[in-house]
Structure formats: structure tokens, C-alpha cells
Amino acid sequence: MTEPKPATKDPICGMTVDETTAIHAEHAGKTFYFCSVLCRQKFLAMPAGAEPTGPTARLRY
């Protein structure tokens, strides 16, 4: 039996991503994982202190 891969949600779009292969970024001591470069760019462009929470975070910055 194989072990499941660690999965998490992209904080921008809410898509489930595989932590072992996903694009990521560090912020405030935490690692965030993304489905695409575009979601990572949106995350990095967010104002300081903002916390994305999935599909509701699809705001344009």
C-alpha cells in the first residue's frame, strides 16, 4: 500500500495541491503552496498582513 501524498489548498483559488510538487512561497514563517505561478504572484502582491482564504481571495491586486 502506498502512502498518501501531503495535500493542502492553494490560499488564492482553493484548489487542492500536492505539497511535494507544488509551487510555494514563505510568508510570516509559514509555507504556502500554489497551483500555478499566477496564484503565487497574486499572493505575493497582496498587502502586508492580508490573509487569503481560498476562492473568496480571488481579488485583483
C-alpha positions as CSV (number, residue, x, y, z in Angstrom):
1,M,0.0,0.0,0.0
2,T,1.4,3.4,-0.9
3,E,1.3,6.4,1.5
4,P,-0.9,9.3,0.5
5,K,0.9,12.5,-0.7
6,P,0.6,15.5,1.6
7,A,-2.1,17.8,0.2
8,T,-3.1,21.3,1.0
9,K,-5.2,24.1,-0.5
10,D,-4.0,26.9,-2.6
11,P,-4.8,30.0,-0.5
12,I,-5.8,32.1,-3.5
13,C,-8.1,29.8,-5.6
14,G,-8.8,27.0,-3.1
15,M,-7.6,24.2,-5.4
16,T,-6.1,21.1,-3.6
17,V,-2.4,20.8,-4.4
18,D,0.3,18.2,-3.7
19,E,2.9,19.8,-1.3
20,T,5.7,17.7,-2.7
21,T,5.4,19.2,-6.2
22,A,3.5,22.5,-5.8
23,I,5.0,25.9,-6.3
24,H,5.4,27.5,-2.9
25,A,6.4,30.7,-1.0
26,E,7.3,31.6,2.5
27,H,5.4,34.3,4.4
28,A,5.4,35.2,8.1
29,G,7.2,31.9,8.9
30,K,4.7,29.8,7.1
31,T,4.9,27.9,3.8
32,F,2.1,28.4,1.3
33,Y,1.5,26.2,-1.7
34,F,0.0,27.2,-5.0
35,C,-1.5,25.5,-8.1
36,S,0.2,27.9,-10.5
37,V,2.6,30.8,-10.9
38,L,-0.3,33.2,-11.3
39,C,-1.8,32.3,-7.9
40,R,1.7,32.6,-6.3
41,Q,2.1,36.1,-7.9
42,K,-1.3,37.2,-6.6
43,F,-0.4,36.0,-3.1
44,L,3.0,37.8,-3.2
45,A,1.2,41.0,-4.4
46,M,-1.2,41.1,-1.5
47,P,-0.8,43.9,1.0
48,A,1.2,43.1,4.2
49,G,-0.9,41.4,6.8
50,A,-3.6,40.2,4.5
51,E,-4.6,36.5,4.8
52,P,-6.1,34.9,1.8
53,T,-8.8,32.3,2.5
54,G,-9.4,30.4,-0.7
55,P,-11.9,31.3,-3.5
56,T,-13.0,34.4,-1.7
57,A,-9.5,35.7,-2.1
58,R,-9.7,36.0,-5.9
59,L,-9.4,39.7,-5.7
60,R,-7.3,41.6,-8.2
61,Y,-4.4,43.5,-6.7
